[in-house]
Amino acid sequence: MERQALGMLEVQGYSVALAAMDRACKAADIRIHGIDCNNPDGNVQAIIPLMVQVKFTGRVADVEHALEVARETARQYLPDEAILTRCIPSAAPGMEKLLSVGKVALKSRGRP
């Protein structure tokens, strides 16, 4: 895999993550590699008691646009402080092996 930008979205709620990434995938040329989830710390007052992180790649401009669209969509359900987005413009070599690590298994659709 050629080195690409790495995008990460973390929100409360699996359905929020799916809605946000559905819109992001339609708005930008990105590829989702992994989805992970866990329960927030017991001291955290979460609106939805499940944290979901989506890891995806694409060209820098596509990843940045996807993150903007994902954040805008997630804001329909969550306050801004409950939404985390990060873009790493050039991930380190070997990082792609870690992207698919998570609790949610994704089926391959023949894409490299």
N, C-alpha and C positions, 0 to 999 in steps of 0.2 A: 504494500500500500504506500503510495506517495505521501510525503508529509503534508498534512493538512491542518487547518485550525481545529481545535477541540472545543466544543460547546457543552456546557453543563447547565441544566435547569433543575432546581430543587424546589418543590412545592409540597404543601400539605394536601393529601388526597390523591388517590390513583386516578379518579375520574377527572380531576383538575389537570393532572399531568397529561392524560390522554387528549383532552380537549385542546390544551395549549400546544402539544406537539403535532396534533392533527393540523391545526392552522399553520404552525411553523413549517411543516413539511410541504404544505401547499403553497407557501409563500417563498420558499427558498430551496435550492438544490443541496440538501443535506442527507446524511445517512445515519440512522439511529443504530448504535452498536450495543447498547445495554441499558437496562432499567433495573434499578435497585430500590429497595424500600426497607424502612425500619420504623420502629416506634420512637417518638421523641422522648427525651429525658422526662422522667416523672415530674420534674419541677417546672416543665414548660407547659404553659396554658395554651395548648393547641386547639384551633378551631376544629380541625379534623385530625384525629390522633394517628396519622400515618404520614411519614415523610417519604417522598418518592423523588429519586434522582434519575434523570435521563441524560445519557452521554451520547453525543453525536459529533460527526465531523463534516467538513465541507471547506470550500474556499473561505478565506477570512470574511469577505463581504457577505457571503451567504450565511455563515454562522452568526455574524453580528445581526443581520436582518432577522434570522430565525429567532434569535434571543429576544429581540424587540417585540416581535409578533407574539411569541410565547408569553412574555411578561404582560403584554396588553390583554391577552386572553385570560390569563390567570387572575388579573386584577378584577375581572368580572365576578370572581368567586371569593377572593382572598384580599386582605389588606396588603399593601406594597411590602411591608416589613416581613411578611410571611413567604416572600418569593425571592429566591436567590438565583442569579444568573452569572455565569463566568465564561469568558472566551480566552483561550490560550492560543495565540496566533500561530505558534509553531511548536507543537508538542515534541518532546524528546523522542529520539529513535527508540523503538521497542515499546512505546506507550500503548500502541494499538492492541497489544496482547491483553492489556488490563481493561480495556473498554467494555468487553463483553462479560466481565465478571459482575455477577449480580444475582438476585433472587428470581428474576423474571427471565425465562428462556425465550429468546427470539428465534423464529424460524427464518432460515435463509431463503431468499427469493432469487438465488442465482447470481446476485451481484457480488463482485469481488470484495 
